[in-house]
């Protein structure tokens, strides 16, 4: 049985470097960073470990093969030449999804149908089956991705995207993806023994992700993954990865994390989500306007994803809020402030130029992450 695999951790644009850091922190040094993904080779045990631990990746895929194809015949034959039986058992269910960008074979539905037929032929041949395949077992979703005639064939080891941690039972109008929220925290120098505040917490995603990071709780601990039923991985490797996650969690680490929002209904939603995440009363929640924030400590971290003022009529109100926050934070030079917004006037309105700026995408919205480092 195949022991080494090539894995792809997909990432939102701008987060590839952070995902690569996380992969290396798990002990997988052989990483290659590309647009939207990090490729690395590892032992099979990396499949459960990466699914459980990667906070900022979108999903984990197993690379089965890559080749060039400009005709359907070529796609069929080269797909069939790959060792699918090393991954998919004879009763495995293997739907095919696809995408094609700037390629001769532009019909995605045709590419999907050809890959499906080709894999079925290979499996029938290898398992000595004359009729059709049952497909009653584990779930092995294949993706055929074509880019400039280069074909990449992968198996999805995550199932539902990794941002679905399993704790979000309620959300606001424009919820921040959990993976991006974790990235916003990881891009700061915050440590678990320092105060952490999000004055625009909405459904609580940033404070919850900070608490999970602070106590070193694996973000995937609360959910299920497609590869849990894979024979290739096996029950024992999953059990071992879950035991490791339990052993490494530091439930005794005290935290000083506060989530605040102007809307009392969102505070209730955030509380429910934190309970669902198993964090109980670890995070303090309060209804408050950003301008009323007055920290008791000399230093700490303020991280927020405030409204952007994208809607007509909202801009003036939102900019006033930025300005009020700037005036408050000037009184606390020891605090570091990190704000994500698409509003290009942010520095002007806030009243101070950022120490650093980083381009990130919140869904399809191009944003900047404004970073103000507190004085030591």
Secondary structure as a PSIPRED ss2 file (coil, helix, strand):
# PSIPRED VFORMAT (PSIPRED V4.0)

   1 X C   1.000  0.000  0.000
   2 X C   1.000  0.000  0.000
   3 X C   1.000  0.000  0.000
   4 X E   0.000  0.000  1.000
   5 X E   0.000  0.000  1.000
   6 X E   0.000  0.000  1.000
   7 X E   0.000  0.000  1.000
   8 X E   0.000  0.000  1.000
   9 X E   0.000  0.000  1.000
  10 X E   0.000  0.000  1.000
  11 X C   1.000  0.000  0.000
  12 X C   1.000  0.000  0.000
  13 X C   1.000  0.000  0.000
  14 X C   1.000  0.000  0.000
  15 X C   1.000  0.000  0.000
  16 X H   0.000  1.000  0.000
  17 X H   0.000  1.000  0.000
  18 X H   0.000  1.000  0.000
  19 X H   0.000  1.000  0.000
  20 X H   0.000  1.000  0.000
  21 X H   0.000  1.000  0.000
  22 X H   0.000  1.000  0.000
  23 X H   0.000  1.000  0.000
  24 X H   0.000  1.000  0.000
  25 X H   0.000  1.000  0.000
  26 X C   1.000  0.000  0.000
  27 X C   1.000  0.000  0.000
  28 X C   1.000  0.000  0.000
  29 X C   1.000  0.000  0.000
  30 X C   1.000  0.000  0.000
  31 X E   0.000  0.000  1.000
  32 X E   0.000  0.000  1.000
  33 X E   0.000  0.000  1.000
  34 X E   0.000  0.000  1.000
  35 X C   1.000  0.000  0.000
  36 X C   1.000  0.000  0.000
  37 X E   0.000  0.000  1.000
  38 X E   0.000  0.000  1.000
  39 X E   0.000  0.000  1.000
  40 X E   0.000  0.000  1.000
  41 X E   0.000  0.000  1.000
  42 X E   0.000  0.000  1.000
  43 X E   0.000  0.000  1.000
  44 X C   1.000  0.000  0.000
  45 X H   0.000  1.000  0.000
  46 X H   0.000  1.000  0.000
  47 X H   0.000  1.000  0.000
  48 X H   0.000  1.000  0.000
  49 X H   0.000  1.000  0.000
  50 X H   0.000  1.000  0.000
  51 X H   0.000  1.000  0.000
  52 X H   0.000  1.000  0.000
  53 X H   0.000  1.000  0.000
  54 X C   1.000  0.000  0.000
  55 X C   1.000  0.000  0.000
  56 X C   1.000  0.000  0.000
  57 X C   1.000  0.000  0.000
  58 X C   1.000  0.000  0.000
  59 X E   0.000  0.000  1.000
  60 X E   0.000  0.000  1.000
  61 X E   0.000  0.000  1.000
  62 X E   0.000  0.000  1.000
  63 X E   0.000  0.000  1.000
  64 X E   0.000  0.000  1.000
  65 X E   0.000  0.000  1.000
  66 X E   0.000  0.000  1.000
  67 X E   0.000  0.000  1.000
  68 X E   0.000  0.000  1.000
  69 X C   1.000  0.000  0.000
  70 X C   1.000  0.000  0.000
  71 X C   1.000  0.000  0.000
  72 X H   0.000  1.000  0.000
  73 X H   0.000  1.000  0.000
  74 X H   0.000  1.000  0.000
  75 X H   0.000  1.000  0.000
  76 X H   0.000  1.000  0.000
  77 X H   0.000  1.000  0.000
  78 X H   0.000  1.000  0.000
  79 X H   0.000  1.000  0.000
  80 X H   0.000  1.000  0.000
  81 X C   1.000  0.000  0.000
  82 X C   1.000  0.000  0.000
  83 X C   1.000  0.000  0.000
  84 X H   0.000  1.000  0.000
  85 X H   0.000  1.000  0.000
  86 X H   0.000  1.000  0.000
  87 X C   1.000  0.000  0.000
  88 X C   1.000  0.000  0.000
  89 X C   1.000  0.000  0.000
  90 X C   1.000  0.000  0.000
  91 X C   1.000  0.000  0.000
  92 X C   1.000  0.000  0.000
  93 X E   0.000  0.000  1.000
  94 X C   1.000  0.000  0.000
  95 X C   1.000  0.000  0.000
  96 X E   0.000  0.000  1.000
  97 X E   0.000  0.000  1.000
  98 X E   0.000  0.000  1.000
  99 X E   0.000  0.000  1.000
 100 X E   0.000  0.000  1.000
 101 X E   0.000  0.000  1.000
 102 X C   1.000  0.000  0.000
 103 X C   1.000  0.000  0.000
 104 X C   1.000  0.000  0.000
 105 X C   1.000  0.000  0.000
 106 X C   1.000  0.000  0.000
 107 X C   1.000  0.000  0.000
 108 X H   0.000  1.000  0.000
 109 X H   0.000  1.000  0.000
 110 X H   0.000  1.000  0.000
 111 X H   0.000  1.000  0.000
 112 X H   0.000  1.000  0.000
 113 X H   0.000  1.000  0.000
 114 X H   0.000  1.000  0.000
 115 X H   0.000  1.000  0.000
 116 X H   0.000  1.000  0.000
 117 X H   0.000  1.000  0.000
 118 X H   0.000  1.000  0.000
 119 X H   0.000  1.000  0.000
 120 X H   0.000  1.000  0.000
 121 X H   0.000  1.000  0.000
 122 X H   0.000  1.000  0.000
 123 X H   0.000  1.000  0.000
 124 X H   0.000  1.000  0.000
 125 X H   0.000  1.000  0.000
 126 X H   0.000  1.000  0.000
 127 X H   0.000  1.000  0.000
 128 X C   1.000  0.000  0.000
 129 X C   1.000  0.000  0.000
 130 X C   1.000  0.000  0.000
 131 X C   1.000  0.000  0.000
 132 X C   1.000  0.000  0.000
 133 X C   1.000  0.000  0.000
 134 X C   1.000  0.000  0.000
 135 X C   1.000  0.000  0.000
 136 X C   1.000  0.000  0.000
 137 X C   1.000  0.000  0.000
 138 X C   1.000  0.000  0.000
 139 X E   0.000  0.000  1.000
 140 X C   1.000  0.000  0.000
 141 X C   1.000  0.000  0.000
 142 X E   0.000  0.000  1.000
 143 X E   0.000  0.000  1.000
 144 X E   0.000  0.000  1.000
 145 X E   0.000  0.000  1.000
 146 X E   0.000  0.000  1.000
 147 X E   0.000  0.000  1.000
 148 X C   1.000  0.000  0.000
 149 X C   1.000  0.000  0.000
 150 X E   0.000  0.000  1.000
 151 X E   0.000  0.000  1.000
 152 X E   0.000  0.000  1.000
 153 X E   0.000  0.000  1.000
 154 X E   0.000  0.000  1.000
 155 X E   0.000  0.000  1.000
 156 X E   0.000  0.000  1.000
 157 X C   1.000  0.000  0.000
 158 X C   1.000  0.000  0.000
 159 X C   1.000  0.000  0.000
 160 X C   1.000  0.000  0.000
 161 X C   1.000  0.000  0.000
 162 X C   1.000  0.000  0.000
 163 X C   1.000  0.000  0.000
 164 X C   1.000  0.000  0.000
 165 X C   1.000  0.000  0.000
 166 X C   1.000  0.000  0.000
 167 X C   1.000  0.000  0.000
 168 X C   1.000  0.000  0.000
 169 X C   1.000  0.000  0.000
 170 X C   1.000  0.000  0.000
 171 X C   1.000  0.000  0.000
 172 X C   1.000  0.000  0.000
 173 X C   1.000  0.000  0.000
 174 X C   1.000  0.000  0.000
 175 X C   1.000  0.000  0.000
 176 X C   1.000  0.000  0.000
 177 X C   1.000  0.000  0.000
 178 X H   0.000  1.000  0.000
 179 X H   0.000  1.000  0.000
 180 X H   0.000  1.000  0.000
 181 X H   0.000  1.000  0.000
 182 X H   0.000  1.000  0.000
 183 X H   0.000  1.000  0.000
 184 X H   0.000  1.000  0.000
 185 X H   0.000  1.000  0.000
 186 X H   0.000  1.000  0.000
 187 X C   1.000  0.000  0.000
 188 X C   1.000  0.000  0.000
 189 X C   1.000  0.000  0.000
 190 X C   1.000  0.000  0.000
 191 X C   1.000  0.000  0.000
 192 X C   1.000  0.000  0.000
 193 X C   1.000  0.000  0.000
 194 X C   1.000  0.000  0.000
 195 X C   1.000  0.000  0.000
 196 X E   0.000  0.000  1.000
 197 X E   0.000  0.000  1.000
 198 X E   0.000  0.000  1.000
 199 X C   1.000  0.000  0.000
 200 X C   1.000  0.000  0.000
 201 X C   1.000  0.000  0.000
 202 X C   1.000  0.000  0.000
 203 X C   1.000  0.000  0.000
 204 X C   1.000  0.000  0.000
 205 X H   0.000  1.000  0.000
 206 X H   0.000  1.000  0.000
 207 X H   0.000  1.000  0.000
 208 X H   0.000  1.000  0.000
 209 X H   0.000  1.000  0.000
 210 X H   0.000  1.000  0.000
 211 X H   0.000  1.000  0.000
 212 X H   0.000  1.000  0.000
 213 X H   0.000  1.000  0.000
 214 X H   0.000  1.000  0.000
 215 X C   1.000  0.000  0.000
 216 X C   1.000  0.000  0.000
 217 X C   1.000  0.000  0.000
 218 X C   1.000  0.000  0.000
 219 X C   1.000  0.000  0.000
 220 X C   1.000  0.000  0.000
 221 X C   1.000  0.000  0.000
 222 X C   1.000  0.000  0.000
 223 X C   1.000  0.000  0.000
 224 X C   1.000  0.000  0.000
 225 X C   1.000  0.000  0.000
 226 X H   0.000  1.000  0.000
 227 X H   0.000  1.000  0.000
 228 X H   0.000  1.000  0.000
 229 X H   0.000  1.000  0.000
 230 X C   1.000  0.000  0.000
 231 X C   1.000  0.000  0.000
 232 X C   1.000  0.000  0.000
 233 X C   1.000  0.000  0.000
 234 X C   1.000  0.000  0.000
 235 X H   0.000  1.000  0.000
 236 X H   0.000  1.000  0.000
 237 X H   0.000  1.000  0.000
 238 X H   0.000  1.000  0.000
 239 X H   0.000  1.000  0.000
 240 X H   0.000  1.000  0.000
 241 X H   0.000  1.000  0.000
 242 X H   0.000  1.000  0.000
 243 X H   0.000  1.000  0.000
 244 X H   0.000  1.000  0.000
 245 X H   0.000  1.000  0.000
 246 X H   0.000  1.000  0.000
 247 X H   0.000  1.000  0.000
 248 X H   0.000  1.000  0.000
 249 X C   1.000  0.000  0.000
 250 X C   1.000  0.000  0.000
 251 X C   1.000  0.000  0.000
 252 X C   1.000  0.000  0.000
 253 X C   1.000  0.000  0.000
 254 X C   1.000  0.000  0.000
 255 X C   1.000  0.000  0.000
 256 X C   1.000  0.000  0.000
 257 X E   0.000  0.000  1.000
 258 X E   0.000  0.000  1.000
 259 X E   0.000  0.000  1.000
 260 X E   0.000  0.000  1.000
 261 X E   0.000  0.000  1.000
 262 X C   1.000  0.000  0.000
 263 X C   1.000  0.000  0.000
 264 X H   0.000  1.000  0.000
 265 X H   0.000  1.000  0.000
 266 X H   0.000  1.000  0.000
 267 X H   0.000  1.000  0.000
 268 X H   0.000  1.000  0.000
 269 X H   0.000  1.000  0.000
 270 X H   0.000  1.000  0.000
 271 X H   0.000  1.000  0.000
 272 X H   0.000  1.000  0.000
 273 X H   0.000  1.000  0.000
 274 X H   0.000  1.000  0.000
 275 X H   0.000  1.000  0.000
 276 X H   0.000  1.000  0.000
 277 X C   1.000  0.000  0.000
 278 X C   1.000  0.000  0.000
 279 X C   1.000  0.000  0.000
 280 X C   1.000  0.000  0.000
 281 X C   1.000  0.000  0.000
 282 X C   1.000  0.000  0.000
 283 X E   0.000  0.000  1.000
 284 X E   0.000  0.000  1.000
 285 X E   0.000  0.000  1.000
 286 X E   0.000  0.000  1.000
 287 X E   0.000  0.000  1.000
 288 X C   1.000  0.000  0.000
 289 X C   1.000  0.000  0.000
 290 X H   0.000  1.000  0.000
 291 X H   0.000  1.000  0.000
 292 X H   0.000  1.000  0.000
 293 X C   1.000  0.000  0.000
 294 X C   1.000  0.000  0.000
 295 X C   1.000  0.000  0.000
 296 X C   1.000  0.000  0.000
 297 X C   1.000  0.000  0.000
 298 X C   1.000  0.000  0.000
 299 X C   1.000  0.000  0.000
 300 X E   0.000  0.000  1.000
 301 X E   0.000  0.000  1.000
 302 X E   0.000  0.000  1.000
 303 X E   0.000  0.000  1.000
 304 X E   0.000  0.000  1.000
 305 X C   1.000  0.000  0.000
 306 X C   1.000  0.000  0.000
 307 X C   1.000  0.000  0.000
 308 X C   1.000  0.000  0.000
 309 X C   1.000  0.000  0.000
 310 X C   1.000  0.000  0.000
 311 X C   1.000  0.000  0.000
 312 X C   1.000  0.000  0.000
 313 X C   1.000  0.000  0.000
 314 X C   1.000  0.000  0.000
 315 X H   0.000  1.000  0.000
 316 X H   0.000  1.000  0.000
 317 X H   0.000  1.000  0.000
 318 X H   0.000  1.000  0.000
 319 X H   0.000  1.000  0.000
 320 X H   0.000  1.000  0.000
 321 X H   0.000  1.000  0.000
 322 X H   0.000  1.000  0.000
 323 X H   0.000  1.000  0.000
 324 X H   0.000  1.000  0.000
 325 X H   0.000  1.000  0.000
 326 X H   0.000  1.000  0.000
 327 X H   0.000  1.000  0.000
 328 X H   0.000  1.000  0.000
 329 X H   0.000  1.000  0.000
 330 X H   0.000  1.000  0.000
 331 X C   1.000  0.000  0.000
 332 X C   1.000  0.000  0.000
 333 X C   1.000  0.000  0.000
 334 X C   1.000  0.000  0.000
 335 X E   0.000  0.000  1.000
 336 X E   0.000  0.000  1.000
 337 X E   0.000  0.000  1.000
 338 X E   0.000  0.000  1.000
 339 X E   0.000  0.000  1.000
 340 X E   0.000  0.000  1.000
 341 X E   0.000  0.000  1.000
 342 X C   1.000  0.000  0.000
 343 X C   1.000  0.000  0.000
 344 X C   1.000  0.000  0.000
 345 X C   1.000  0.000  0.000
 346 X H   0.000  1.000  0.000
 347 X H   0.000  1.000  0.000
 348 X H   0.000  1.000  0.000
 349 X H   0.000  1.000  0.000
 350 X H   0.000  1.000  0.000
 351 X C   1.000  0.000  0.000
 352 X C   1.000  0.000  0.000
 353 X C   1.000  0.000  0.000
 354 X C   1.000  0.000  0.000
 355 X C   1.000  0.000  0.000
 356 X E   0.000  0.000  1.000
 357 X E   0.000  0.000  1.000
 358 X E   0.000  0.000  1.000
 359 X E   0.000  0.000  1.000
 360 X E   0.000  0.000  1.000
 361 X E   0.000  0.000  1.000
 362 X E   0.000  0.000  1.000
 363 X C   1.000  0.000  0.000
 364 X C   1.000  0.000  0.000
 365 X E   0.000  0.000  1.000
 366 X E   0.000  0.000  1.000
 367 X E   0.000  0.000  1.000
 368 X E   0.000  0.000  1.000
 369 X E   0.000  0.000  1.000
 370 X E   0.000  0.000  1.000
 371 X E   0.000  0.000  1.000
 372 X E   0.000  0.000  1.000
 373 X C   1.000  0.000  0.000
 374 X C   1.000  0.000  0.000
 375 X C   1.000  0.000  0.000
 376 X C   1.000  0.000  0.000
